[in-house]
């Protein structure tokens, strides 16, 4: 870990707009996966919905509000933030499902600033999230990635993730 990086669970609802703007500034349409298509983030596999910053802010704010204590529960939906010299360089939306028969967590989103890619920021985030999950008794860690987000796929594989299913969609309109 770089000595000037700070990684923590964010619990400040006032940062929701900043985090949403960071997300939008650092993802391309290749990021879109089935959860964006199941929710209201994307219109199609390669098209974000208009008003994405506002949608994300409304999604992120309750997560920050719920984590104002700074230590997420075994079942919770926290937001991880990495700052370097006070500047936001990464965020992750995580869900801990510790009450399940096989406790699991989902890294719903991992966004690293373009300048931080290839410099250990993503690895640091993954290692930290895995350690936090392990400390909560979590036994499985899941994530999903857009089908054309190949650089991310290679990164996730290097981090020990394996394909365990294929999600398909059929448009009916």
WOSUL-V963876 format. One record per residue. PHI is phi in whole degrees, 0 to 359 (NA if undefined). OMEGA is omega in degrees with one decimal (NA if undefined). Layout:
PHI/OMEGA
PHI/OMEGA
This chain:
NA/176.2
295/-174.7
295/-179.9
265/176.7
263/176.7
237/-179.8
238/-175.4
197/171.9
276/-177.4
277/177.7
230/-177.6
251/-178.9
302/178.8
294/-178.2
270/-175.4
304/179.5
296/177.9
299/-178.8
294/178.1
296/179.5
296/177.5
299/179.1
305/-176.2
299/-177.8
289/-171.8
239/174.7
234/176.9
250/176.8
302/177.2
297/178.7
290/-172.7
298/176.2
231/-171.9
296/-179.6
292/175.6
294/179.4
282/177.5
282/178.5
263/-176.6
252/-178.5
284/-172.6
233/175.7
275/-178.6
201/-176.2
299/179.3
223/-177.0
218/175.6
287/176.2
282/172.2
299/179.5
78/-177.6
305/-180.0
302/-179.8
292/177.8
299/-179.7
295/178.7
300/177.8
295/178.8
284/-174.4
282/-173.7
306/179.2
296/177.4
297/179.3
293/179.0
299/-178.6
292/-177.1
251/-178.5
298/177.3
285/175.5
90/179.2
238/-177.2
295/177.6
284/178.6
299/172.4
241/-175.4
195/-178.4
226/-175.4
278/177.3
240/176.4
270/178.5
230/170.0
239/176.0
241/175.8
238/-175.7
52/176.9
81/-179.4
255/178.8
296/179.3
239/177.9
197/171.7
213/175.9
216/170.4
260/-173.8
234/171.1
238/173.5
262/178.0
241/-174.8
287/-178.1
271/-178.9
280/179.1
307/169.6
242/-176.1
304/-178.1
220/173.3
226/177.5
236/169.3
273/-175.1
289/179.8
213/169.8
227/-177.5
236/177.9
243/177.3
303/-178.0
310/-178.5
291/-179.0
271/-178.3
290/-179.0
82/-179.0
237/174.4
89/-178.1
294/179.6
297/178.0
298/178.7
300/178.2
299/-179.2
299/180.0
298/-178.2
293/178.7
297/178.7
299/178.8
295/178.0
296/178.7
295/179.5
301/179.3
297/179.0
261/178.6
79/179.6
287/-176.8
251/-179.6
223/179.1
236/-178.1
246/168.5
203/175.4
225/-177.4
210/178.0
303/-172.6
300/-178.9
255/-178.8
270/-169.9
299/179.4
300/178.1
295/179.4
302/179.8
298/177.5
299/-178.5
298/177.0
298/177.0
297/179.1
273/173.8
97/178.1
279/178.3
233/175.3
293/179.8
239/176.0
194/175.0
233/178.7
257/178.8
237/-179.9
225/172.7
236/176.5
283/-178.1
252/178.4
234/NA
